Amino acid sequence: MTTTTQINGRTLEPGTEFTVQGQGRYSFKYQHPNGDVTGWGPVGSRHARMRSFRADRVTTVHRKTVAHP
């Protein structure tokens, strides 16, 4: 597993927020060897949890980097 990756020309590091098509905004944690990205979210939700998504479903990598649990 890697903790830094490039998506849409932007660098994802732990804590960087990204938007997943149809799923909302997540905080990046790590990338699996198969290319899937894992994040904590949706950010701000009472029901936030760890989820994994295919990298091609990431639509936006945000500048905001916040340390979420």
C-alpha positions in Angstrom: 0.0 0.0 0.0 1.2 3.5 -0.8 0.5 6.7 1.1 1.0 9.1 -1.8 -0.4 8.9 -5.3 -1.2 11.1 -8.4 -4.7 11.4 -9.7 -5.8 14.0 -12.3 -2.4 15.6 -12.1 -2.8 16.3 -8.4 -1.0 14.6 -5.5 -3.0 12.8 -2.9 -1.3 12.5 0.5 -2.9 11.3 3.7 -5.5 13.9 4.8 -6.0 15.4 1.3 -9.7 15.6 0.5 -11.1 14.3 -2.8 -14.5 13.9 -4.4 -15.8 10.6 -5.6 -18.4 10.5 -8.4 -21.9 10.1 -6.8 -20.4 9.4 -3.3 -19.3 12.8 -1.8 -16.1 14.1 -0.3 -13.5 11.8 1.4 -10.2 12.2 3.2 -7.4 10.2 1.5 -5.7 7.4 3.6 -3.8 5.2 1.2 -3.8 3.5 -2.2 -4.0 -0.3 -2.7 -1.6 -2.2 -5.0 -4.5 -2.7 -7.5 -4.9 1.1 -7.8 -8.0 1.5 -5.6 -7.9 4.5 -3.2 -9.2 4.3 0.3 -10.6 7.3 2.2 -12.5 8.3 5.3 -15.9 9.9 4.7 -18.1 11.3 3.6 -16.4 14.2 5.4 -18.6 15.8 8.0 -21.0 12.9 8.1 -22.2 11.3 11.3 -21.9 8.0 9.4 -18.4 8.4 8.1 -16.4 5.2 7.5 -13.4 3.8 5.5 -14.3 3.1 1.9 -12.3 2.1 -1.2 -13.0 3.4 -4.7 -11.5 2.8 -8.2 -9.1 5.7 -9.0 -11.1 6.5 -12.2 -14.2 7.5 -10.0 -12.2 10.3 -8.3 -13.5 13.5 -10.0 -11.7 16.3 -8.0 -8.7 16.4 -5.7 -9.1 19.4 -3.4 -6.4 21.7 -2.0 -7.7 21.4 1.5 -5.7 19.0 3.6 -7.1 18.3 7.1 -6.2 15.5 9.5 -9.4 13.5 10.0 -9.4 10.4 12.2 
